[in-house]
Amino acid sequence: MAEIVYALCALTSVACAALLLRGYARTRARLLLWSALCFLALTVNNLMLFVDNVVFPGRTIAAAGPVARSAVAVVGLALLLYGLIWETE
């Protein structure tokens, strides 16, 4: 059951990123771009979690698996935070 949740989270993140990028292509509102980049990073985070827990259970894809996953998530949230603070229209 957890495998399905991991996969659905990754699919939801990539769908959000795609919709945000499509909106950015139409309107050129930069906040949509920063939001899309955040969701792309969250997609990578979810894919890393899926690989760690489903494809290679009991092992991590890197020596610092949980730290690497958290770093990717923090980068994504930092991109969104940058867009929220410095991109004003």
C-alpha positions in Angstrom: 0.0 0.0 0.0 2.8 2.4 0.8 4.2 1.8 -2.7 1.0 3.1 -4.2 1.1 6.2 -2.0 4.8 7.0 -3.0 4.0 6.6 -6.7 0.8 8.7 -6.5 2.7 11.5 -4.6 5.4 11.5 -7.4 2.7 11.6 -10.1 0.8 14.4 -8.4 4.0 16.5 -8.0 4.9 16.0 -11.7 1.3 16.9 -12.8 1.4 20.1 -10.7 4.8 21.0 -12.1 3.5 20.4 -15.7 0.4 22.5 -15.1 2.4 25.3 -13.5 4.9 25.3 -16.4 2.1 25.4 -18.9 0.6 28.4 -17.1 4.0 30.1 -17.0 4.3 29.6 -20.8 1.0 31.3 -21.4 1.2 34.2 -18.9 4.9 34.6 -18.2 4.1 35.2 -14.5 7.4 34.4 -12.8 5.8 33.1 -9.6 4.4 30.2 -11.7 8.0 29.4 -12.8 9.3 29.4 -9.2 6.4 27.2 -8.1 7.0 24.8 -11.0 10.6 24.5 -10.1 9.7 23.8 -6.5 7.3 21.0 -7.6 10.0 19.6 -9.9 12.3 19.3 -6.9 9.6 17.7 -4.9 9.0 15.2 -7.7 12.7 14.3 -7.6 12.4 14.0 -3.8 9.4 11.6 -4.2 11.2 9.6 -6.8 14.2 9.2 -4.6 11.9 8.1 -1.7 10.2 5.5 -4.1 13.6 4.1 -5.2 14.9 3.9 -1.6 11.8 2.2 -0.1 10.4 0.2 -3.0 13.1 -0.6 -5.6 16.0 -1.1 -3.1 14.4 -1.7 0.3 16.8 -1.8 3.2 19.4 0.1 1.2 19.7 3.7 0.1 20.6 4.9 -3.4 23.5 7.0 -1.9 25.5 6.8 1.3 23.5 9.8 2.7 20.1 8.8 1.3 17.8 10.5 3.8 20.1 13.6 3.8 20.1 13.8 0.0 16.3 13.5 -0.1 15.9 16.2 2.5 18.4 18.4 0.7 16.5 18.2 -2.6 13.3 19.1 -0.7 14.9 22.1 0.9 16.3 23.3 -2.4 12.7 23.1 -3.9 11.2 25.0 -1.0 14.0 27.6 -1.1 13.2 28.2 -4.8 9.5 28.8 -3.9 10.5 31.0 -1.0 12.7 33.1 -3.3 9.9 33.5 -5.8 7.5 34.5 -3.1 9.8 37.1 -1.5 11.6 38.7 -4.4 9.3 38.3 -7.4 6.7 41.0 -7.0 4.4 42.3 -9.7 
